[in-house]
Amino acid sequence: MIRRAGLYFLMSCLFLVIASLFISCTSSEKEIVQEKRTVMILETLDQAEKYFDSHPAFKKAFEFLQQPDLAEKEIGRYELDGDKLFCMIAKDMGHKMEDSKLEAHKKYIDIQYVISGDETYGWKLYKECSDVNVAYDESKDFMLFNDAPTTWTKVPPGSFTIFFAENDAHAPVVGDGEIHKVVIKILKDY
């Protein structure tokens, strides 16, 4: 009887250790997934709900993008939660791959959504960029690299990309013709 009680006690202790490891692993799961990612995130807007739990402000950001009159909104800045969550709607002429530079941010996450036009993005892990073209400007949360992107990905209208701060260097606005898009800026530490 004493042996069996001891065995149950040991099994209970082992279960608690395993459970605590599982809980601590799942709480940092998003960071681990983000660190191991080797390609940029590209999805269509109808798949946005999969990302709601990735950041406290993502649901509000995607709700803005899902407005039926988004394409008719004026070009400019829209504040969704002050400087913590805002967006810019723009129409720009695309440029050539060889004329583009990788940009990166330290404070803000970008969700970039293509309304019309065909935009191609260059992408590379931020930690793999080493050839600085423009040093980090904290007031603009912006820096540029001369490094070549690891991948080039065409992003069709109705699709979005997510570029995490200090993880994703990206070269946007590559393409022919006019690109109508929304860039949502989300404070990493919202």
N, C-alpha and C positions, 0 to 999 in steps of 0.2 A: 504494500500500500504506500509506504514512504517512497519507494523507488518511482512508482507511478506518479505520485504528487510532484516529485522532483523533476521528472520528465515533462510533466505538464507545465511546470514553472519555467523550465528551460525553453520549451516550445513557445510559451507566451512571450518570454523575453526576446527570442529570435523574431517572432512575428512583429513585436513593437519596433525592433531595430529596422527590419525590412520596411515596415510601414512608414517610419520616419524618413528613411532614405527615399522612398517613393514620393512622399509629400514634398521633401526638399527638392527633388529632381523636377517634379512637375511645376513647382513655382518658378523655376528658372528655365523651363522648357523653351519659352519664346526666345530668350537670349541665346540659348544653345542652337536652336534652329536658325536664327538670324546669323550667328557666327559661322555656321557650317554651310550656309547657302553659297552657291558658286555661280548663280545666274540671277538676273534681275527678275522681279515679280511683274508679270504681265497677265492681266485678266480682263474679261468683259464686265461691264457695269452690272449685269445681272448676277454676277458671282461675288459682288462686294460684301455680302453678308458674312462670307467666310472669314473676313478680316476684321469684323467689328470688335472682337476680343483682343486684337493685337495691340491696341492702344486705346486709352479712355476717350479720345476725341475722334476716332475713326468713324463711329456710327454717325455723328453729327456731320462730319465731312462728306461722307457718302450720301447722306440725305440731301445735302446741297446739290450734289452732282446728279441726283435722280429727279430733280425738278423737271417737269415736262417742257417748260419754257426756257431751259438753260441756253439754248442756241440763240435766243433772241435777246439775252441780257447784254447790256452795254459793256464795252471794253473798259476795264479798270479794276480797281481793288474793291473787294467786299469783305467787311469784317464779320466774322461769325462768332468770335469770342475775343475781341480786342487783338492784341499782338500775340496771343497764345494760339489762335486759330483764325486764319484769314486766307483769302484766295485772290488770285489775279486772273482775269480773263483777258486773253490776248489773241491777236491775229498777226502773225509774222510770216515773212517769206522764208521758206526753207533754204538751207545752205548745203554745200558739199561736205562729205565726210572729211576730206583733207583740210577743210577750213575750220573744223570743229575742235574744241578742247573739252577735256573732262572737267567737270565742276564737282565740287563737294561742299558739304555743309557739316557743321558741328552741333548746331543747336536745333535746327529744324528738319523734320521729315517732309519730303515732297510726295504728294499724290498728284500725278500729272495725267490728265484726262483729255483725249483727243475728241473734239466735237466734229471737225471735218478736216479733210486733207489727209495725206499719208505721211506720218512722221516716223523717222527711224532714230533710234537711240543707240549710242555707244555706251558700253558699261564695263566697269572694272571694279574689283574690290578696292575700297579706299586704302586699306593697309598695304596694297601692292603698288600703289602710286608713289613715285619717288622724284620725278622730274617736275618740280614746282615752276609754273609759269607766272602765276600771281599769288603772292603769299596771302595767308588767311587774313581777312579783314573781319574782325569781330562785329563791328557795327553793321555790316552787310551780311554776315554769316556766309561767307563766300570765299572760295579759292579755286584756282585753275591749275591743271596739270598738262604737261606736254606728252605724257605717257599715251601710248596707243591703247584703245579699248580692247578688252579681251573678246567681247562679242558685239555684234551689231544686230539689232532686232527691229523689225518693222512693226509699228503699232497702228493698227487700223482704227478708223472712227468707231466710237462706242467702247473703246478699250482704255484701261488705265494702267499705269505703272506706279510702283511704290519704291521710293529711294530713301532708305533709312540714313539718318545722320551718323557720321563716322563709320559707315559700312559700305555705301554705294556711291562711287564716283560715276557720273553720267554726262554724256554729251547729247543734249537735246536739240531740237529744231533742225534736224537733218532731213532733207527731202526736197522735192520739186514743187513749186507753187506755194500757195498760201496755206498755212496751218492755223486752224482756229482751235484753241485749247484753253484748258483751265489748269492752273497750278495752285494746289492747296498747300499751304505751309502750316505745319503742325509742330508746335514746340515739343521737343523730345521729352522734356521733363514737365509735362502739362499738369 
